[in-house]
Amino acid sequence: MATAKNLTENHLTCVICSEVFTDPATLQCHHTFCKSCLLKYINTQPEAVQAKSIPCPSCRQLTNVTNPDSPVEEWVSQLKPSHVIQGLMDDFGPDTKGVEEHLCSVCRKQGKTTPATSWCSVCDVVHCEGCLQMHNMMPGLCDHEVAHLSDHTKIKVKRRFMCKVHRDEKVKLFCKDCKQAICTICCSIKHRACKDVDTIESMTPLVKGQLTSKLEKLGINVAATNNIITWRKSTIQDVKSNSQTLKDQVIKTRETVMRVILRKEKQLLGDIDKATDEQLRELQADIKFQEIELQMYQQQYEFTANAVTSNCESDMYAVYESMGETSTDIRDTDNRPAAGRVVLTHDLDKLSKAVDELQLGEVQVVHDVSDPESSPVLHHTIDCKEGGDRKDPSVRDLTVLTVDGIKVVVVADYNNKRLKTYYTSNFKSFDNQLLLSSEPWQIAKLSESQIAVSVRDSQEIVTVNVTPDPVLLSTIKTRKKYYALACLSPSQLAAGTWRQSYSVDILDMTGRILRSINTGVIGTPDYIHVTRNKNLIVSEGAVKSLVCVTSEGDAVFTYTPTGDRALAQPQGVTTTSTGDILLGDKRSHKVIQLTESGQFVRDVLTQQDGLEYPGGVCLDAGGLLYVTSDRYVKVFKFFRR
């Protein structure tokens, strides 16, 4: 039962309705579907109907129809299942019952339910005892081989190869012209004009061999398809994980925006409190002054009133004479400026527009550069010219790090002897730099927060911590001058020597040489890249070749194209997640894509993409391609055409 279940689930299931075949039909590409499902699918493909052909829902291959002028329903009804599918359906299909449920085929047509006891291998039907006797009494059927049904098992003997047209004739011949197994009667009637007819005995080994070869190819296809399905399922998990990561980034961006708004709110509330406090202090001081004035006027009022009502003339004249010394004009004391009013100036229309146009980010489907159908689009450009630079920058190499969720671009400015970092945080762009003892060349990424940089003329390799600002960690003094530099492992570096017989040294983190490698045509490597297989890809501008060797020095490949594809000045190297190689060719103004084994794929970037004199190349986790171009870093996204 387990075998029957597996066959039903894996081989007898329609991929359209996901149910066991109902009236199956097999197309020329050997894919099988339910006729009803296939008819529904065809009706959704007007172009195929117009072309008078049936498209396969799985592989899109077209199947020619027998009578194109007939209705589409007849196209499908004329299709038959393959012999293999029909055999499996007969043995394991949904209408197949257990042995104890088998009924005599002859009796069943008469409406009876007589249990079957035997099976005719030629007629391929089951009989009860009575029907079997009648079967054996008929002259044309009496010599058929019959198997008994016992122990709940349908024991099949080897079926005789009988002609489908002349059912009593054995198939003894094979028509090579028509590719059909036939009997002698068919040969004499329908195949008289055919030129190549052979016996079944002589053809069987050849047919079996071809089927065996086909079986091997199908096995390879099955394994490859399973691998694709497994990879797709893994990709689905990656897509879901990436989706959640992007959602988290949107939420984080929104929180950042809210923090900015809350900070602005706090600032405005503070400004209101400050202005209000100043007003209150002024008003309180004025009230105090007015209270003193009021007390003075009240005293003068009482004194004057007493003089007026007094019968003493001397008191009255005394008060009158003192009026010239003290002014009683209220206008003299009411000349203070009126208190201001605290207001919040804002433009609701402008504010509403700003909120509507607020960009938290942009959602796009970006493809990997290794996808040959993808095309580059310039995303943005970083100008590495800074205020303290004495010379125009010459950016020789770069890398991209992610430090505490912040993407940091680190560049080596050769002309200004500086290491520079560029990043964005809280909607503000930042840059910083670290002055070195001499000109930096290549950057080796040690981790997401640490790098090593070759400083040739000082015979140094410096390690730098990126916080995201660059902070010098240590200086490694070396015996030789090194240009190219790459991280082979957490404890080893690969460094390109300066005019030595062995062009690459493997160093420990103290600068001690562990071993030296001869890379052949490369004499003084400009750039080194370590692949996912720990192989070394080495380039030199003066040599029109790209060399790949193992970390022990064994040759993997040498890429030396000629003609239009000849290298002019190979420079920076990096690899994609799939192992493809990206090479910057400076003088031809190109970034070239190769397979992992060093075969040309395409020119990824050219001068038409705005690229000039590419040096270092780098990919970030999001699929963005960074390329140095003199004083600039140009960043490209990739989209499907």
VEXKEZA-983727 format. One line per 5 residues: number of its first residue (from 1); their letters; for each residue z, y, x of C-alpha. Coordinates in pm, whole numbers. Each point is the difference from the previous one (the first is absolute). Layout:
// VEXKEZA-983727
NUM	A	Z:Y:X ~ ...
END
This chain:
// VEXKEZA-983727
1	MATAK	0:0:0 ~ 68:234:290 ~ -356:-56:124 ~ -145:69:-341 ~ 213:314:-33
6	NLTEN	-111:129:343 ~ -365:-65:-79 ~ 31:175:-334 ~ 177:306:143 ~ -212:37:315
11	HLTCV	-347:-123:-97 ~ -29:-11:-378 ~ 124:349:-81 ~ -228:288:-99 ~ 72:307:215
16	ICSEV	-84:230:-291 ~ 239:-132:-265 ~ 229:-193:241 ~ -12:-300:-236 ~ -142:-350:42
21	FTDPA	-378:4:-51 ~ -125:-1:-357 ~ -364:-111:-4 ~ -53:78:372 ~ -324:137:148
26	TLQCH	-87:5:371 ~ -218:274:152 ~ -242:-38:293 ~ 271:122:238 ~ 210:-305:-112
31	HTFCK	268:212:-166 ~ 106:-132:-341 ~ 129:189:-306 ~ 57:-56:-370 ~ -323:71:-188
36	SCLLK	178:235:-238 ~ 160:192:288 ~ -332:18:183 ~ -175:133:-312 ~ 263:274:-42
41	YINTQ	-39:96:366 ~ -382:14:-21 ~ 23:235:-298 ~ 191:245:224 ~ -282:-2:259
46	PEAVQ	-299:179:-162 ~ -184:25:333 ~ 8:-378:42 ~ -117:-54:-358 ~ -287:237:65
51	AKSIP	-83:-193:319 ~ -9:-325:-201 ~ 261:-170:220 ~ 363:-108:-17 ~ 234:164:257
56	CPSCR	286:-210:136 ~ 337:162:-79 ~ 136:-129:333 ~ -271:58:263 ~ -252:218:-197
61	QLTNV	-287:-237:90 ~ -269:-7:-269 ~ -102:-316:-185 ~ -351:-11:-145 ~ -21:-109:-363
66	TNPDS	-240:-264:-135 ~ -133:208:-287 ~ 50:374:69 ~ -145:103:-337 ~ 264:-191:-195
71	PVEEW	328:163:-112 ~ 283:25:252 ~ 198:-257:-198 ~ -271:-258:72 ~ 4:85:371
76	VSQLK	358:-115:17 ~ -39:-298:-234 ~ -274:-142:224 ~ 234:-8:301 ~ 162:-332:82
81	PSHVI	306:-78:211 ~ -50:-158:341 ~ 35:-378:29 ~ 325:46:194 ~ 154:231:-259
86	QGLMD	-118:-220:-287 ~ 145:-308:169 ~ 333:173:55 ~ 0:125:-358 ~ -68:-352:-126
91	DFGPD	285:-143:204 ~ 254:284:1 ~ -113:253:-258 ~ 216:121:-288 ~ -154:-258:-235
96	TKGVE	95:-286:230 ~ 290:-198:-142 ~ 223:-257:157 ~ -126:-359:10 ~ 218:-96:-291
101	EHLCS	-165:277:-204 ~ -362:-112:75 ~ -186:-95:-313 ~ -315:-201:-32 ~ -294:236:27
106	VCRKQ	-209:-189:-255 ~ 281:-27:-254 ~ 92:364:42 ~ -349:104:-108 ~ 61:-204:-318
111	GKTTP	330:175:-63 ~ 210:-291:119 ~ 282:8:255 ~ -29:-336:170 ~ 161:-18:348
116	ATSWC	-247:-58:282 ~ 43:-302:226 ~ -299:25:234 ~ -237:247:157 ~ -374:-31:72
121	SVCDV	-82:146:340 ~ -365:53:-96 ~ 47:154:-345 ~ 320:171:115 ~ 169:-64:-335
126	VHCEG	306:-202:-105 ~ -11:-286:-254 ~ 238:-203:-207 ~ -36:-380:3 ~ -231:-7:-301
131	CLQMH	-230:274:121 ~ -9:-158:346 ~ -132:-325:-152 ~ -273:192:-178 ~ -75:188:324
136	NMMPG	-36:-327:195 ~ -224:-156:-267 ~ -264:273:38 ~ -279:-101:245 ~ -16:335:179
141	LCDHE	377:26:45 ~ 117:-351:66 ~ -32:30:379 ~ 204:323:22 ~ 312:-19:213
146	VAHLS	318:26:-208 ~ 355:70:122 ~ 313:-80:-195 ~ 266:257:-73 ~ 335:-147:103
151	DHTKI	336:114:131 ~ -73:351:-135 ~ -272:38:263 ~ -371:55:-50 ~ -143:-211:281
156	KVKRR	-352:112:76 ~ -242:-222:182 ~ -278:153:200 ~ -243:145:-248 ~ -359:-105:27
161	FMCKV	-235:285:73 ~ -198:8:-324 ~ -285:234:-92 ~ 99:277:-239 ~ -334:-21:-180
166	HRDEK	-52:-375:3 ~ 361:-109:-36 ~ -72:-368:60 ~ -181:66:328 ~ 178:22:333
171	VKLFC	-67:296:223 ~ -180:-134:304 ~ -205:296:124 ~ 48:362:105 ~ -269:266:-40
176	KDCKQ	35:241:292 ~ -244:247:-156 ~ 209:33:-317 ~ 330:-92:167 ~ 79:-249:-274
181	AICTI	125:-357:-8 ~ -239:-195:-227 ~ -83:-347:-124 ~ -336:-172:49 ~ -114:94:-352
186	CCSIK	71:369:63 ~ -186:-26:327 ~ -311:-147:-162 ~ 0:243:-294 ~ 146:339:104
191	HRACK	-28:-6:378 ~ -349:-134:55 ~ -108:330:156 ~ 299:16:236 ~ -84:-75:363
196	DVDTI	335:-101:149 ~ 199:-273:-175 ~ 246:-222:186 ~ 242:-276:-90 ~ 361:67:-94
201	ESMTP	120:-231:278 ~ -176:203:270 ~ 98:333:-153 ~ 367:-76:-61 ~ 113:41:366
206	LVKGQ	-191:330:23 ~ 141:130:-330 ~ 348:-111:96 ~ -34:172:336 ~ -116:323:-159
211	LTSKL	280:-15:-254 ~ 249:-69:278 ~ -130:304:188 ~ 21:200:-321 ~ 352:-129:-50
216	EKLGI	101:122:345 ~ -145:344:-71 ~ 173:11:-336 ~ 325:-97:171 ~ -48:289:243
221	NVAAT	-76:233:-292 ~ 307:-125:-186 ~ 220:64:305 ~ -156:343:60 ~ 36:94:-366
226	NNIIT	362:-113:2 ~ 57:217:307 ~ -160:295:-177 ~ 215:-59:-308 ~ 311:-24:219
231	WRKST	-99:319:182 ~ -72:177:-328 ~ 337:-104:-140 ~ 163:131:316 ~ -202:319:-39
236	IQDVK	125:30:-359 ~ 357:-7:130 ~ -91:261:262 ~ -162:219:-267 ~ 308:-27:-222
241	SNSQT	228:75:295 ~ -218:295:102 ~ 4:125:-360 ~ 379:-2:-5 ~ 7:175:339
246	LKDQV	-233:272:-129 ~ 211:40:-314 ~ 309:37:218 ~ -185:265:201 ~ -89:190:-319
251	IKTRE	363:-13:-113 ~ 114:112:344 ~ -251:286:-7 ~ 118:102:-345 ~ 359:-5:124
256	TVMRV	-104:217:294 ~ -168:246:-236 ~ 309:2:-218 ~ 217:70:304 ~ -223:298:81
261	ILRKE	24:124:-360 ~ 377:-50:-7 ~ 29:182:331 ~ -205:285:-143 ~ 216:-6:-312
266	KQLLG	316:16:212 ~ -145:290:198 ~ -90:196:-316 ~ 340:-66:-157 ~ 164:118:320
271	DIDKA	-213:315:4 ~ 100:70:-362 ~ 370:-50:82 ~ -26:225:306 ~ -178:282:-185
276	TDEQL	240:-33:-293 ~ 306:17:228 ~ -132:315:167 ~ -54:163:-339 ~ 344:-102:-118
281	RELQA	163:144:312 ~ -181:332:-48 ~ 93:16:-368 ~ 365:-90:66 ~ 22:267:272
286	DIKFQ	-153:256:-234 ~ 244:-95:-277 ~ 291:50:241 ~ -134:340:97 ~ -45:96:-365
291	EIELQ	355:-110:-81 ~ 134:234:271 ~ -217:282:-133 ~ 125:-73:-352 ~ 361:20:109
296	MYQQQ	-62:336:169 ~ -178:142:-303 ~ 278:-118:-229 ~ 260:181:216 ~ -207:318:0
301	YEFTA	-51:-31:-375 ~ 372:-27:-69 ~ 82:285:241 ~ -260:228:-158 ~ 104:-95:-354
306	NAVTS	362:87:78 ~ -106:341:142 ~ -207:81:-308 ~ 272:-94:-243 ~ 273:158:208
311	NCESD	133:347:-90 ~ 27:82:373 ~ -288:220:109 ~ 75:-45:368 ~ -55:-382:-34
316	MYAVY	-322:52:-187 ~ -143:240:263 ~ 112:-229:277 ~ -202:-285:-153 ~ -295:226:-57
321	ESMGE	-2:118:362 ~ 3:-363:122 ~ -314:-88:-204 ~ -223:147:268 ~ 136:-244:259
326	TSTDI	-59:-322:-205 ~ -335:-67:-168 ~ 19:-149:-344 ~ -378:-55:-36 ~ -49:-374:-71
331	RDTDN	-358:20:131 ~ 133:42:350 ~ 164:-346:-11 ~ -265:-185:-205 ~ -282:14:255
336	RPAAG	33:-359:129 ~ -316:-219:-31 ~ 0:-243:-291 ~ 75:-365:84 ~ -307:-221:62
341	RVVLT	-91:-313:-198 ~ -51:-341:159 ~ -334:-150:-113 ~ -196:-319:88 ~ -364:81:57
346	HDLDK	-235:-289:-74 ~ -344:-67:-143 ~ 13:-286:-253 ~ -377:-40:-3 ~ -12:-20:377
351	LSKAV	299:-237:7 ~ -159:-228:-262 ~ -325:-10:196 ~ 185:-82:322 ~ 181:-289:-169
356	DELQL	-324:-132:-149 ~ -170:11:340 ~ 294:-153:182 ~ -137:-276:225 ~ 246:-282:62
361	GEVQV	-281:-198:160 ~ -334:-166:-67 ~ -61:-361:-101 ~ -314:-152:156 ~ -130:-347:79
366	VHDVS	-52:13:376 ~ -176:-290:170 ~ 51:-133:348 ~ -248:103:268 ~ -71:-372:60
371	DPESS	-167:-12:-343 ~ -371:42:87 ~ -67:152:-343 ~ 244:287:62 ~ -105:347:111
376	PVLHH	207:261:189 ~ 102:334:-152 ~ 170:269:208 ~ 353:35:-139 ~ 140:277:219
381	TIDCK	-7:139:354 ~ 293:76:232 ~ -53:289:242 ~ 213:-74:307 ~ -24:353:141
386	EGGDR	353:147:13 ~ 132:346:89 ~ 150:-105:334 ~ -316:-172:129 ~ -150:152:313
391	KDPSV	-323:-197:-34 ~ -212:-130:-283 ~ 146:-342:-91 ~ -170:-322:103 ~ 148:-273:-219
396	RDLTV	-56:-332:181 ~ 198:-238:-222 ~ 217:-19:-311 ~ 213:-232:-207 ~ 150:15:-350
401	LTVDG	366:-86:-66 ~ 214:-15:-314 ~ 345:140:78 ~ 252:-6:-287 ~ -283:2:-251
406	IKVVV	-181:290:171 ~ -349:-59:143 ~ -17:148:350 ~ -321:49:200 ~ 68:-1:376
411	VADYN	-272:131:234 ~ -35:17:378 ~ -132:346:105 ~ -140:-56:348 ~ -83:364:88
416	NKRLK	340:141:-97 ~ 210:-292:134 ~ 168:-40:-337 ~ 82:-260:-257 ~ -30:150:-351
421	TYYTS	118:-121:-339 ~ -125:104:-346 ~ 162:-88:-331 ~ 77:130:-350 ~ 345:2:-160
426	NFKSF	110:163:-326 ~ -347:153:-47 ~ 19:173:338 ~ -208:-82:306 ~ 169:-30:338
431	DNQLL	-112:-40:357 ~ 193:-43:321 ~ -76:-82:359 ~ 140:-151:318 ~ -104:134:340
436	LSSEP	-74:-273:256 ~ -17:7:380 ~ -377:-60:1 ~ -296:-72:-226 ~ 65:-278:-259
441	WQIAK	-275:-247:-80 ~ 63:-300:-227 ~ 285:-62:-245 ~ 145:-350:-48 ~ 186:-54:-325
446	LSESQ	326:-186:70 ~ 148:29:-353 ~ -15:231:-301 ~ 218:250:185 ~ -70:-58:371
451	IAVSV	-309:31:217 ~ -94:-28:367 ~ -245:243:162 ~ -193:-36:325 ~ 25:301:235
456	RDSQE	-241:-93:278 ~ 28:273:265 ~ 381:-17:-4 ~ -16:-381:22 ~ 225:-18:-305
461	IVTVN	28:-168:-335 ~ 232:193:-231 ~ 166:-139:-310 ~ 48:240:-289 ~ 209:-18:-315
466	VTPDP	-166:159:-307 ~ 263:143:-237 ~ -268:119:-125 ~ 10:258:279 ~ -74:-146:347
471	VLLST	308:-62:216 ~ -28:-135:355 ~ 188:-330:41 ~ -82:-118:353 ~ -243:33:288
476	IKTRK	-134:-315:165 ~ -128:55:354 ~ -299:-222:84 ~ -156:-113:328 ~ -352:78:-123
481	KYYAL	-177:265:-204 ~ -64:-120:-355 ~ -234:147:-261 ~ -26:-264:-273 ~ 320:-130:-160
486	ACLSP	79:-244:-283 ~ 302:-193:-124 ~ -42:-374:57 ~ 347:-96:-125 ~ 339:170:-46
491	SQLAA	70:-66:368 ~ -348:28:157 ~ -269:266:41 ~ -368:-34:94 ~ -112:285:228
496	GTWRQ	-342:84:140 ~ 7:51:376 ~ -168:284:186 ~ -278:-132:224 ~ 155:-338:81
501	SYSVD	-164:-342:37 ~ 201:-133:-295 ~ -52:249:-278 ~ 296:-84:-230 ~ 365:-51:92
506	ILDMT	258:-162:-226 ~ 327:191:47 ~ 356:-46:-118 ~ 187:299:-143 ~ 125:99:345
511	GRILR	-356:35:136 ~ 11:-324:203 ~ -339:-174:22 ~ 22:-350:-148 ~ -366:-95:53
516	SINTG	-342:160:43 ~ -322:-73:-190 ~ -363:42:103 ~ -201:107:-305 ~ -340:-36:168
521	VIGTP	-229:300:-45 ~ 288:237:-82 ~ 126:167:318 ~ 225:280:-127 ~ 88:-49:-366
526	DYIHV	18:314:-212 ~ 145:-175:-306 ~ 170:-332:-72 ~ 73:-149:-342 ~ 199:-316:-75
531	TRNKN	-140:-207:-289 ~ 198:-206:-250 ~ -77:-307:217 ~ 151:177:304 ~ -342:40:160
536	LIVSE	-79:316:198 ~ -301:215:-92 ~ -88:230:290 ~ -242:295:17 ~ -117:234:274
541	GAVKS	-212:309:-54 ~ -207:-59:315 ~ -84:-361:-96 ~ -223:-59:-300 ~ 188:-312:-107
546	LVCVT	304:-106:-196 ~ 199:-293:140 ~ 248:-231:-172 ~ 223:-234:200 ~ 313:-199:-71
551	SEGDA	334:125:128 ~ -42:-254:282 ~ -341:138:97 ~ -235:-260:-154 ~ -323:150:-131
556	VFTYT	-42:17:-379 ~ -317:211:-30 ~ -187:289:159 ~ -187:236:-232 ~ -298:156:182
561	PTGDR	-262:97:-259 ~ -342:134:97 ~ -260:221:-163 ~ 109:232:-279 ~ 345:-162:-13
566	ALAQP	73:40:371 ~ 341:154:69 ~ 1:348:154 ~ 368:58:83 ~ 240:-254:-159
571	QGVTT	348:143:-54 ~ 285:-69:-246 ~ 41:-342:-164 ~ 197:-126:-299 ~ -16:-297:-240
576	TSTGD	21:-33:-377 ~ 231:-225:-200 ~ -281:-259:-14 ~ -53:6:377 ~ -317:213:7
581	ILLGD	-34:228:303 ~ -58:377:-18 ~ -135:165:315 ~ -48:371:59 ~ -322:71:198
586	KRSHK	43:355:125 ~ -347:106:107 ~ -180:-161:-293 ~ 251:166:-241 ~ 69:-329:-179
591	VIQLT	276:-235:-102 ~ -141:-354:8 ~ 129:-302:-192 ~ -13:-349:155 ~ 124:-338:-118
596	ESGQF	303:-157:164 ~ -238:-201:219 ~ -194:307:112 ~ -302:-1:-236 ~ -144:330:-121
601	VRDVL	74:83:-365 ~ -92:366:-54 ~ 40:359:113 ~ 309:107:-194 ~ -14:370:92
606	TQQDG	-282:207:148 ~ -70:363:76 ~ -123:36:-360 ~ 361:-60:-110 ~ 109:304:200
611	LEYPG	116:-205:298 ~ -51:127:355 ~ 121:-150:328 ~ 241:-261:-142 ~ 276:-113:233
616	GVCLD	309:-176:-133 ~ -17:-189:-330 ~ 284:-119:-220 ~ 57:-150:-347 ~ 311:57:-210
621	AGGLL	155:-238:-252 ~ -183:172:-287 ~ -347:-64:145 ~ -61:355:126 ~ -203:19:322
626	YVTSD	108:263:256 ~ -244:104:275 ~ 56:255:276 ~ -282:251:43 ~ 70:244:286
631	RYVKV	278:229:-133 ~ -3:-157:-348 ~ 113:-316:-173 ~ -231:-95:-286 ~ 134:-223:-276
636	FKFFR	-232:-210:-219 ~ 47:-198:-323 ~ -228:-286:-107 ~ -143:-51:-348 ~ -248:-244:-152
641	R	-351:133:-41
END
